[in-house]
Amino acid sequence: MDLNSASTVVLQVLTQATSQDTAVLKPAEEQLKQWETQPGFYSVLLNIFTNHTLDINVRWLAVLYFKNGIDRYWRRVAPHALSEEEKSSLRAGLITNFNEPINQIATQIAVLIAKVARLDCPRQWPELIPTLIESVKVQDDLRQHRALLTFYHVTKTLASKRLAADRKLFYDLASEIYNFACSLWNHHTDTFLQHVSSGNEAAVLSSLERTLLSLKVLRKLTVNGFVEPHKNLEVMGFLRGIFERLKQFLECSRSIGTDNVCRDRLEKTIILFTKVLLDFLDQHPFSFTPLIQRSLEFSVCYVFTEVGEGLTFERFIVQCMNLIKMIVKNYAYKPSKNFEDSSPETLEAHKIKMAFFTYPTLTEICRRLVSHYFLLTEEELTMWEEDPEGFTVEETGGDSWKYSLRPCTEVLFIDIFHEYNQTLTPVLLEMMQTLQGPTNVEDMNALLIKDAVYNAVGLAAYELFDSVDFDQWFKNQLLPELQVIHNRYKPLRRRVIWLIGQWISVKFKSDLRPMLYEAICNLLQDQDLVVRIETATTLKLTVDDFEFRTDQFLPYLETMFTLLFQLLQQVTECDTKMHVLHVLSCVIERVNIQIRPYVGCLVQYLPLLWKQSEEHNMLRCAILTTLIHLVQGLGADSKNLYPFLLPVIQLSTDVSQPPHVYLLEDGLELWLVTLENSPCITPELLRIFQNMSALLELSSENLRTCFKIINGYIFLSSTEFLQTYAIGLCQSFCELLKEVTTEGQVQVLKVVENVLKVNPVLGPQMFQPILPCVFRGIIEGERYPVVMSTYLGVMGRVLLQNTSFFSSLLNEMAHKFNQEMDQLLGSMIEMWVDRMDNITQPERRKLSALALLSLLPSDNSVIQDKFCGIINISVEGLHDVMTEDPETRTYKDCMLMSHLEEPKVTEDEEPPTEQDKRKKMLALKDPVHTVSLQQFIYEKLKAQQELLGEQGFQSLMETVDTEIVTQLQEFLQGF
């Protein structure tokens, strides 16, 4: 490519690619895509984006194409990789001058240089770091800033490499440039502090920007650049100096107010200092030991004393609290129970912690957390009034403690209380003592203090287990608090019901549950929405608890269900609706069929809610979960829901519809539960199965559920189902068997086995294409025992229940193996006898015995040749299934089932589903459960004897081991 002419052409196409008109834009993008692999294209792009006279949008696009090109074509092994000559000239061009005037483009160029550095530095690009260091020293403001920006991105990228050789290179780089990076940062920091006192706003902002960038470089070098940083004087000097620098920067916040343009950058720098400490503690806990004392003094001073007033801001307080938390909780600083087993470093750190956390310090931290940080703020109370639902879903859980003040203070309280509970339990108990009895509703401050203390008692529930008689406290103090209905008392009503939820699983006498249910029924009618939502949460915790008893709950079920349903209708936010639905689901799940009389209203409302939630897939997931529990509770009556239920399943499991990404897992579960509880097949239920072939193609982690669904259809209506879908299903199975794991193969074959069990006449014909591979697997001695066992289960069904089909299959396989039918049958019986031990399920073991015995009586020499093996297996089968009646000393087959046996359902067990009943009916037709193995052996041997005559039969029996014959005779006594 001639650079000048090429530049003109590329420039023209790039200009078209920035157009808003699709007709111009699309062809331009296509053209650029074709040029991506052309030699010289990236040199042209470099020329374009470094030419500051061109249009900004065109230059921006050129940078992006260049950056994407690095990802795709810079590595030597990449297809269409760039030549070494071009890469060399590009590297030189990228660091010729750092003078990009536009911030966004400058950042992209810095990122792009870092991407090249990740692949080429230092081996192919040794001059990069020296060039950056020189450029950072120049006096020109723009060049200095751009070089510093690049220096940061390069350091950040190199620090993120994880291979040992790359780490070693970064350690070498860090020790070479650390001194320079420190002096650079100190220089910019001092310059910034001088500018602050002189009051020149532009100079303040410019120097602060450089301070921030140089500190970012230092952070990466300090945290990732040394194996044993505590041995490096410069590193430890920098870290010790952070506390003094932090003080200076916090003092600056007096003169740089919240409305100042520099304020945002100043706060970012202060937070960056704390990130250096937190990252260093995380990566090098023992190197941090000399800093523990200073970190704790500094953080506690600014967060828990007057020193911080007027200087600190929320994000800084969060960072300081996290620093305290990470020191308190750090496993590296916790000695073993046996002190002598701990390392000296651990003991040293532990000693420093113990010396700092004295009784007065801990007491003060605990009191300040509760009486200052736990108090509901003015903003929170306003939000409670203006956006109650927003207030209830304020971020908690997950990692929110790292960024948000309230979760952060609560997590710090829990960790400190856990670590020093012997010291702090009396402090908290004393706070509780002072708050006995009701509080004056006019005294808002007293109400908020009580709310805060109750919050602490809830958070520390596990630690207070032995110190608080919660049952007494519940009856004498908490229940009366819940009965104060004044509007200003609502923070306490909410807090008390939350508190009870925290203690439910810790310590709460079962006999008190009805009193709590009574209170919950009242609070679900509270005039305040936040109280009602919090009450629903506690109800869920109560119902979910290990000691929940349905009989205690049933008298309140109707009221609660009605009130929860009203709450579901009253709330408007997606998150809150999901939350209330989960509570409803939980209740339905626990009371199961007892829910039937009360669900009418919910059943009518869910279709409307489903329609309204078209844009909210997570809410739809919650609806699916509710429907799952609802169908389980309704059992066969769930058929009345089909007009709504089946379209929902259809949409959720259709992989051509975008929502399936969110809904598929729950949708499949609902489909399965619907089938299990369906009293009979309907055309619509049959039609949904059209979604299955695409689901089987996905072969994802949902395959297991898909197989369960297929089984559900087989048990529900095998003939109609197989006539409609068997051909397609068989094709899907053949594809699956080629690619799935052994466990997947077993799952597929189990479905085939079920088909043969339910429909021994039609089944083998419909799944005929699969059976040859099963036959082949047996003959060739499949090496996985579980797969072999399943093969024998499938073949056993065919042999026992469809002899004519077995003969035609044997004939077909004899042609394929180029053998005589008898010879092949002999090989199969031999393998079957040999691998009988692979079968572990008693049903399949009995099936094998019945199947092989069904070959008798026979005058076929091959079968007679294998007679001994068949008898061996039969006797093994007898050992598996025969139980001795101790009174009559006779044996009976324990697998035989009769219509008369109706299993009794105990209270804890769930009643049988419709599918359980179908399986029971099927078992009553299954030879394994209807034919006595003892009787069957006797009849077959008798027939064989009649066929061969006494002498022929005797000589056949002589082939069997005498011990086996003795056992056989013992089992056949009385015949």
N, C-alpha and C positions, 0 to 999 in steps of 0.2 A: 504493500500500500504506500503510494507517495503521500507523505504526511499532509502537504498543503491541500492537494485536491481532495484527498480523503476527508480532511477536516471540514471542508465546505459541504460535502455530501452528508456527512454524519451530523453536522450542525443543523442542516436543513431538516433532516429526519427527526432529530431530537426536538426541534422547534415544533414540528407537527405533532410529536408525541405529547407535548404539553397542552395541546388543543382540547377544548371542551366538547368539540364536535366528534362524535363516534366515527363518522365516515372518514375523518382525517386521522383520528387517533389509532384506530385498529390496524390499518395497513402499516403505519409507522412502527407500532409495537412489533408487528410480524417481522418487519425488515431488521429492526434492532436485534431481535431474537436470532435471526440468521447470521448476523455479523458477530454475535458473541464468540464464535469459535474461529473467527478470521484472525490471522496474525496481524499485529499492528493496531487492532481495534482499541485496545486499552491505552496505547500510547496517544491515540487521537483523543480519547476521553480525557486523559490527563491534561493534554493541551487545552481542551475546552474548559474544564472546571478550574484551571489555574489562570484563565484569562478573565480578569475582573471587569472587562468592558462589556462582556456578554450579558444577556438577560439572566436574572437570578434563577428563574424557574428552569431554564435550560441547563445551567450549571448544576443545580440541585439534582436534576435527573441524571446528568453525566456521572456525578459522584455515586449515586445509588447503583447505577449499572456497573460502575467500576467495583463497588463494594461487593455486589452479588457475584461478580466475575471472580473475585478472590476466593470466595467460598467454593465456587465450582471448578475453577481451572488453574488455581495457583499450585496445588500439590503436584509433584512430579508424576505421580501414578494416576492422576485424573485423566479421563478420556479428553482429547483435544487440549492437553495441558499447554500452558504458555511456554515458549522457548526460554532457555536460560539467558540468552542475550536480551530478549525483551524485558524479562523480569529485572535484570540488572539495571537497564536504563530506567525502568519505572521506579525502582527503589531510589535511584539517585534523584530522579525528578521529584519524588514525593517530599524529600527533605532539603530541597534547594533553598527555599525561603518560606518562613512561617509568617505570611503576611495576609492571610485571608480576612477580608473586612467583615464578612457576614457571619454572625455567631453560629447559626444552625449549620451552615456549610463547613465552618471550621471544626465543629464537633464531629461531623461525619468524616472529615478528612483524618482527624485524630483517631477515630475508631478504625478507619480503614488502614492506617499505618500500623495500628496495634494488631490487626488481623494478620498483616504480612509479617510483623515481628514474631507473632506466635509460631509461625511456620519457619521463619528464616533466621531469627536472632538467637544467638550471636554468630552462628557459624557462617551463613551466607551474607550476613549484614553486620559485620563487626563495627562499622562506622556509625551505626544508628545512635547508640547511647552517647558516645563522645560528642556527636553533632548536637544532640538535644541539650547536653550539659553546657556546651558553648553557647547555644542559642538562648538558653534560659538566663545567661549572664548579661546579654546585650541591654543597652539602655533604652532602645526603642520599645515603648509600651506595648504596642500591638504585637510585635514579633515575640517579645518576652512572654506575653500572655498565651499566645498560640503555641509556643514551644512548651510552655508549662502544661497546657491542656493535653498536648500530645504525650509529654513525659508521663502524666498521670495515667492516661489510657494504656500506654505501653506497659507501665509497671503493673497495673491492675490485671492486664491480660496474662503477662508472664507469671504473675503470682498465682494465677488460677490453674496452672498446669500441674498435673498430679503424678506423672511418671517419675521414678526415682532419678533418672538422668537429668530430666528437666528441673527437678527440685534442686539438684546439686548446682546446676548452672545458675539458678535464681539465688541460691545461697552465696555463690561467688560474686554475683552482681551486687547483691545487697551489701556485702562487706566492703566492696570497692566504693560504692557511691553513698553509703550511709552518712558518712561525715559531711559530704557535700549537701545531701538532702536536709540534714539538720541545720546547717548554717544558712541554707537558702530559706528554710521555714522561719528561723529566728530573725533573719533579715527582714522578711516581709511582715512578720508579726510586729517587730519594733517599729517599722515604717507605719503600719496601720495605727498603732497606739499613739504615735506622734501626730498623725493626721487628725485623729479623734480630738486631741486636745487643741489643735489649731482650728478645727471646725470647718475644714474645706470638704464639702459633701462629696464632690466628684472624686477627689483624691482618696477619701475614706473608702468609697465603694470599690475603686480600682485596686487599692492595696488589700482590701478585705478579700476580694475575689482571688488574688494571688496567694494570700494566706491560706485560704480554704483549699486551693488546688495543691499547694506544697504540703499541707497537712494530710491530704488524701494520699499523696505519694508516700509520705512517712508512715501512714497507717499500714499500707500494704507491705512496706519493707519491714516494719517492726513486727507485725503479726506473722508474716509468712517467710521472712528472710533469714531466720536463724534457728538452728537446732536447739541450742541452749542459750537463749537470749540473756539469762541472768549473769552469764560470764562476760558479757560485752558491756564495758563501762558506758559507752555512748548511748546504747539502747536504754540502759537503766537510768542514765542521766536524763534522757528525754522524757521517760515515763514519770520520773519523780518531779520533773519540771511542769508536767501537765497541770498539777493542782494549783500552782501559782498562776500559771497562764489562765486557767479557768476563772480564778478569782478576778484577774484583770479584765477578762472579757465580760464577766457578769457585772462588774462595776460599770463597764461601758454602756450596759443596757440602761443605766440611769440617764445618760445623755442622749442615747439613741432610742427614742420613744417608739411606741407601737405603730405610730403613723409614719415613721421615717422610712425612706426608700431602702436604707441599709438594714433595717430591722430583720427582715427575713434571712438575709445572708449571715447576719450576726448569730441568730438563733441556730442556723444550720451549723456554723462553726463550733458553737458551744456543744451542740449535740454530737458533732464529730469527735470532739475530745473524749466524751463519755463512751463513744463507740470504740475508740482505740483501747480504752481500759477494759470494756466488756469483752471485746474480741480477744485481747491478750489473755485475759483471765480464762476464757473459754479454751483457747489453744494451748496455753502454757501455765496451768494452775500452779505448779511448783515454782516456776520463775516469778510468778506474781506474789509469792509469799512476802517478800520485803515491802510490798505495796499494800498489804491487807489493812494494816493499822491506819495508814494515811487515808485509804479509800473509805473506810468505815467512818473515821472522824469527819472527813469532808462531807460525805453523803448525809450522815445523821445531823451534822451541824446545819446544812442548808435546808434539809427537809423537815427536821423535827425541832428546830429552835427558831428564835426570832431573827437569826442572822439572815435567813433567806427571804424575809419579808421585803417585798418591793423589788427583788432582784430575780427571783425564780419564775419560771413559766411552766405550764403543764407538762410539756414533753420532757423538759429537763428533770422535773420531779420523778416522772416515770422512769427515766434512765437511772437516776440515783437509787431509786427503790429497787430496780432490777439488779444493780450492782450489789446492794446489801443482800438481796435474796440469793444471788448466785454465790456469794461468799458463804452465807449461812448454810446453803443447801449443797455446796460442792462436795462430791464424794471423796475427792482427793484429800480433803481436809478432815475427814471423819475417821477417827482411829477405830481399829477393830474392837470387838467386845473385850478381847484379851489385849491389853495395851502393848504387851511385849511384842505382839505380832505385827505391830504397825511400823511403817518406815519412819526414820528420823524426820524426814521432810513433813510427813503428815502430822507428827506430834508437834513439830515446831509451829505449823500453821494453826493447829488446834489450840495450842497454848496462847497464841496471839489473839485468836477469837475469844477464848475464855476470859482473857485479861480485859478485853474491850467490853464484852457483854456482861457487865456487872448488874447486880439487882437494880440499882437506881436507873441505869441506862435502859434496861429492858422494860422496866415499869413505865418509864417516860415514853418510850417508843409505842408500847401497847396503848397507853392512855391517849397519846396524840393520834394514833391511827383511828381509834374508836371515836374519840370525842371531837376530832377535827376532820379527818379524811373520810370517815364513814357517813358523816352528816349529809342528808339530801341537800343539794345546792339549790339556789334560787332558780337556776336554769332548769334543773331537773323537775322542780315543782311546777314550773311554768309549762314544761313539756307534758307533764302528767295531766294538766288541765286542758292544754290545747291539742295534744296528740297522744291520747292515752295508749293507743296500740303501738305507736312508735316507742313510747316509754317502756312498754313491757318487753319489746324485742331488742332493747339496747344491747350492743354486742357484749356477750360474755361467752366463756368457753373457748376452746381452741387456743390460739396464740394471742388472744386479744390483750392479755396482761402485758405483752411487750410494748403495746402502743397506747392503750387507753388507761386513764387514771383509775377509775373505779375498780375494774378487774385487777389492775396492778396492785392497788392497796389491799384488796381482799386476798390475793395470792400471797403477798408478802406476810400478811397477818397469819394466814394458815401455816406458812413455812416456819415463821419465828415461833408461833405457838407450839407447833409440833416439836421443834428442836429444844425449846426451853419450857416445856409445859409445867414442870414442877414449880418453876419460879412464877409463871404467869397465871396458872389456874386460880390461886387465891386472889390475884388482882382482879380477874374477871368476875369471880364469885362476889367479891366486895361490891363491884359496880352493880351486879344483879340485886344484891341486898338492898341497896339504896333506892331501888325502883319498885319496891313492893306496892301493891294496890293500884287503883286507877290514877291516871294523870289528869290534871286540870286541862280541859279542852281549850281554854283561852290561852294557855302557856305553850305557844308553838315551839319555843326552844326546847322545853322539857319533853315535848312529844318527839322531837327529832333526836334528842339524846337517847331516849328510850329505844327508838327505832334502831339507832346505831348499835346500842348494847345488845339488843335482840339479834341483830345481824351477826355480831361477833359470836354470840352463843350458838347460833345456827352453824356458822362456819367451823366452829371448834367442837361440834357435837361429838365426834369420835374421841377427842382428847378428854372431854368432860364426862365421859361415860360413867366413871366411878364417883364423880363429885356432885352430880346433880340428880336429885330424885325427880325425874322428869314427869312421872305419872302424877305425883302430888302437885307439882308446879302447874301441870296442864289443868288439873281440876280446880285448884284454888286461885290461880293467877291468870292463866292464858284464856280459859273459856270465858270468864267474866269480861276480859278485855274485848273478846270478839262480839260481846253483846252490847257494847257501847256503839250506838248507831249514829252519833253526831258526825256531820260531814267532816269536821276538822280532825276527827279521830281516824280517818280512813288510812293514813300512812301506817298506823299501828295495826289496824285490822289486816291490812295486806301483809305486814311484816310477821304478825303472829301466825297467820295461816301458812306463810312460807316457812317459818321456823319449825312448825309442826311437821311439815313435809321433810325437813332436813333430819329430824329426829326419828321419823317413822321406822327407818331400817336400823336405827342405832339402839333405841330403847323405848318401847311403847307397848304397854300391856294390852293384850288382845281384848280383854273385857271392856276396855275404854273405847274400842272402835265405834260402837253404836253412838256414843256421845259425840265422837268426831264426825260421823256421818250426818248427825243431826245439825251440827254446826256448819258443815259443808252445804247442806241443803239451804240453810238460812243465808249463807254468804253468796251462794250462786244467785240469790235474789237481791244482793246488795245494790244500793243505788249507784255505786261507782264501778265503772267498767274494769279498771286496773285490778280492783279487789276481786272481781268475778273471774278474771283471767288467771290471776295468781291461785285462786281457789281451785280452778280446774286443774292446774299443774299439780297441786298437792293431792287432789283426788287421784290423778294418774299414779303418783308415787305410792299412794295408799293401796290402790288396787293392784299395783305391780309388785307389792311387797311379798316376801316369802311367807309371811304369817297371815296373809289374806284368807278369810273364810267366807265362802259364798253365802252360807245360811245367815250370817250376820248382816250381809249387805242387801239381801233380797227385799226386806221391807222398805228400803229407801230407793230401790232401783228405778221405779216408775218416775218418782219425783226428780231424781238426779238426771235421768235420761232426758226427760222433758226440758229441764232447765239447761242442760248442756246443749240440747238441740236449739233452744232459743238463743243461747250465746253464740252458737255457730252462725245463726242468721243475723245476729246483731253486729258482729265484727265485720269489718270491710276489707282490711288488709290481707293480702295473700298469705303472709307468714303466720298471722294470727289464726286464720281459717285452718291452715295446715295443723297448727298446734292443737286447736280444739278438736279437729278430726282425729288426731292421734289419741287424744284422751278418750273420745267416743270409741275408737277402735279397741283401745285397751279394755274398756268396760265390756264391750261386746265379747271380746276374746275370753275374758275371765268368767263371764256368767253363761257363755255358750247358749244352749237352747232356751234358757230361761228368758232370753231377750225377746223372744218371738212376739209377745203381746204388744210390745212398745215401739216397734221399729217402723210402724206405718208412716209416721210423719217424715222420718229420715229417708225412707225409700222414695217418698214423693219428691223430696227436696234435692236429692243427689243429682238427678238428671239436669235440673236447672243449674246447679252449681257447676256441673261438668261443662255445660254449654257456656257459662260465664267465664270459665277458666281456660278458654281456648289458648290464650297467650301465656298461661302460667303452667308450665309442664310439671314443676315441683308440686304444685297444688293438686294437679291431676294424679301424681304418684300417691299423694295422701288419700285421694278418693279411692284409688285402686286398692290400697291397703285396707281401707274401711270396708270396701265391698268384699274383700277376701274373708274378713272376720264375719261379715254379715251373712255371707253365703254359708259359712260353716255353722253359724248360729241357727239359720233357717232350715238347713238340711234340705229335704225334698221340696219344701215350700218355696225354695229359691227359684223354682220354675216360674213363679209369677213375676220374677224380675227380668226374665229373658228379653222382653222388648227393649229394655235399657241396657241390660248386662251384655248381650251378645254383640251389639254394635260397638260397645266400649272395648270388648276383647278383640274384635275385628280390627279396630283402629290401632290398638296398642301393639298388636303382634304382626302388623303389616309392614314388612321392611322397606316397602316402596314409599311409605309415608314418613316425612321427616320426624314427627314426634316419637317414633319408635325408639330413637336413641335414648330417650329418657324413660319411656313407659314399658319397654319390652320385658324387663325382668319381672316387674310386678304384674304386667299383663299376662305373662305365661303362668305365673303362680295362680292368678285369678281363673284363668282358663282351666287349669288342672283342678282347682277346688270346685269349680262349677261342674265339671264332669264327674268328680267323685260324689257330688251330692245330687246329681241329676237322676230323677226317677225313671226317665225314658228319653230316647233320642228324639230330637225334633229336626225337621228339614233345615232350620236355620243353624242349629248347633252343628249339624253335619257339614253345612256349607262353609263354616269358618275354617274347616280343615284345609281349605285351599291355600291358606297362609303357610302351611307347614313345609312344603318342599323348599321354599326360599330360606326358611329358618334352618333346615337341615344342611343347606349349602353353606350357610354361614359357619357351621360347625364350631361354634364358640363355646364359652363356658356354660351356656344355657342348654347344651345338648341333652344333659341328663333330664332336665324338666321336660324337654320335647319328647323324650322316650316315654316318660311317665304319662304324658298327654296321649300319646299313641296307644299305650296300654289301656288308658281310660276308655278310649273309643272301642277298643277290642272287647273289653269287658261289658261295655254298655250295649253295643249292637254290632256284633262281629259281622253278620252276614251283609247287612246294608252297607256298613262302613267298608268292608273289603271289596264288595262289588263295585263301589264308587271309586275307591282310592288305591286298591292293592297294586295295580300296575305301576302307578307313579311312585308309590312308596317303595316298591321292590327295586325300582331303578335308583332311587335315592340311596337305599341301603347298599346296593352294589357299589355305588360311587364311594360311600362312606367307608365301606370295609377296606377299600384300597388305601385310604389315607389316614384313618384314625389310629390311635394307640391301641394296645391290647385291651385296655380297660374299655375303650370305645367299642371295640369289636364285641366284647362280652355283652355290653349294653344292647347293641343291635341284635345279637343272636338271642338274647333273653326275650326281646319283643317277638321274634320269629317263634320262639318256643311257646310264648303265650298264645300266639295265633293258632299253632298246632294243637294246643291244649283245648282252646275254646272251640276250634272248628277243624277237627281231624280230617274231615272229608275234603272241604274246599281249600283249607290252609296250604297243604303241600303243593297243590296245583298252582295256587296264586304266587307262592314264593319259590317256585321251582328253580328260577335262575340262581338262587343263593345256595341251594342244597348241594350241587356238585362240589363247591369249594369246601363245604362242611365234610363231605365224604372224603375228599382228597386229604383234608387236614387230619382225619382219623387214620387213614391208611398210612400217611407219611409220618405219623407220630408227632403231631404238634408239640413243640417243646415247652410252651407255657401251660402249666397245669390248669389255670383258671379257664383258659380258652379251650383246652382239651375237654375239660369237664362240661363246658357249655355245648361243644360239638356233640358229645355223647348224649347230652340231654335232648338236643334237637333230633338226633338220629334215633334215639330211643322212642321218642313220640311217634315218628313215622313208622318205625318197624312194628311197634305195638298196636297202633291204632289205624294204620292204613297200609296193610300188607301188600295190596296190589300195587300201590304207588311205589313202595319200597322195591318191589321186583323190577318195575320199569326203570327206576333210578339205578339199580344194580346193573341192569342190562346196558344202560347208557354209559355207565362208568367203565364197564368191562370193555366196551369199544374204545373208550378214551385211553385206558391203560393197556389195551391190546392183550387182554387176558381172558381166560374162561370165567364165566360168572361164579362158578363154585369156588374156583381158586381165589377170586377176589373176596368172596364172602368169608372164606377161611381166614384170609389175611386180616379182614376187618374184625372178626371175632377174636382172633389172637391178640390184636392190638387193644381191643376193648378190655379183655381179661387182664392184659399186662398193665394197662393204665387205669384200672378201676380205682386205685388209691388216689388218683388226682381228684376224684369226686368226693367232696366233703359233705354236701347237703344230703340228709337222710332220704328226702323225697326222690332225689335223682338216683341215689344208690338203689332204692327199691325199684325205680323205673327201669334201670339197667337190667336188674334181675328178671323183671317181668318181660322185658323186650327180648332178651336172649332166650328165655324159656319159651317164648311164643314160637320159636323156630321148631320146637318139638311138638308132636312126635314127628320123626323124620327118618327115612331110610337112606337119606343122602350121606354118602361116605364122609364128605367133608365135615358135615355137622356132627356126625358120630365121632369123627376124629377129634373134634373140639368139645365133646360131651363133658370131659373132665373139667375143663375151664368153666363151662356154663354152670355146672353143679357147684364149683368153688365159689363163683360169684353169688349163686343163689343162697348158699349157706352164709356167706358174708352178709348178704341182705337180711337173712333171718336174724343174725346176731344184732343187726342195726335196729330192726323194727319189733322184735318180739319181746314182750314183757311177761314176767311170770306172775300169775295170780297166787299170792302167798297162801290163800286158803285152800284152793282146789289143786294147787301145784301144777296147773296146766298153763300153757303159753297162749297169749293172744297177740294179734297184730295191732300195735298201738296207733297205727296210722289210719285205721278204719274210722270213718265218720258216719254218723246217722242223722236223720232229720230231727231226732228227738233231742239231741244235745243243744240246748240254747245257753250260750255262755251268759253268766250273770254279770251285769255291769256294776262295778262298785261306784261309789260317789265320786272318787277322784278320777276315774277313767272317763274318757269321752265316749258318748254313745256311738255305736257303729254307723259309718256313713253308708249311703246307698251302695257305693262301690264295695264296701266290706261285705254287705249282704250278697252282692252279685258274686263275689269271690267265693263266699260260703256255698252258694248254690252250685257254682262251677265245680267246687271240690267234691260235692255230692255226686257228680257225674264222672269224676276223674278216676280211672282205674287205680291210680296210686292210693286213693282214699276209699275205694269201694271194693277192690279185689283183695281177698286175704292171700298174702304171699304163701303162707303155709298150705292153704287149700289148693292154690294154683300149682305149686310144685308137685303136690300129691297127684293132682289130676294129670299133669303132663307126664310124670313118671309112669303112672298107671297106663296112659295111652301108649307111651313108648314100649312098655312091657307087652301090651296087647299086639302092637305092630310087629315086634321082633320075636315074640315067644319067650318063654321063661329062660331058656339057655342063652339065646342071643342077648337078652337083657342083662343076664348075670355077667357075661363076659364084658359087656359095656360098663357095668358098674365096677368091675375089677380095675378099670383104668383110673378110678378115683381113689385118692389117698384114703387109707382105712380110717384115720382119725376124723377126716371130713365125713365119711359115711356114718361113723358113730354119732357125730354131732347131728347129722341130718335125721337119723333114726329117732334121736331124743326129741327133736323138734316136731317130728311127725307122729309122736305117740297119740293114740286115740283115733287115728284115721284107719 
